[in-house]
Amino acid sequence: MTLLTNEEKTTIINQHIKNLEYGKFNAQISIVEENAKSEPESETLASLNAQVADYSSRITALEAELDKLV
């Protein structure tokens, strides 16, 4: 049992999504930076792309939780 209202839960989930969006955007900008190098590191790009995919998956999961509250 929880004492949180659906509105409070929605606010918390939205804040988590926002934080994930910040992280995702940061990784995307890092990809732009890495690609701007004269010799981009393929391992770095692979890691950053994996981070973007991970952020996307986590955001999708939280959005599904939001749908349950409506």
N, C-alpha and C positions, 0 to 999 in steps of 0.2 A: 504494500500500500504506500502511496506517496501523497504528500500534502501539497504538492505542486499542482497548480491549475494548468490546463492545456495552454493557456496564454503564456504562462511562465515557462513551460517546457518549450514552446515555440520560440520564445525569446532566446533561451539557452542554445537550442539547436541552431538558430540563425546566427548566433555569435560564433559558434563552432564553424559553421559554413564560411562565414566571413574570414575567420582566421585561416582556414584551409585555402580560400581564394587568394589571400595574401601570399601564402606559401607557394601556391601554384604559379601566380604571376611572377614571383621572385625567380622561380626556376625557369620560367619562360624567358625572362629578361637575361638570365645567365646563359641561356642557349644562344640568344642573340649576341651577347658579348663573346662567347666562345667561338661562334662562327665568324666573328669579325677579326679574329686573330689570323695572322699570316699562315699559321699551321695549327688549326683546331685539333684538340686532343679527342680522338674518337671515344676513348674510355670515359672522358668527362661528359661528352655529349650523350653517350648511352646512359650514364648515370642520371643526368638531368632529365632526359626523356622518360626514364623509369619513374623519377620523382613526379613528373607531371601526370603520368598515368595513374600513379598511386593517389595523388591528390584528387584526381577526377573520380576514381572509384570511391574514395571516402566521401566526397561531396554527394555523389549519387546515393550512397547508403543513407546519409543524413536526410537527403531530400525525400527518400522513401519513408523515413521516420516521420517527417513533417506531414506527409500525406495521410499517415495513420491517425494523426491528431485532428484532422479536419472532419 
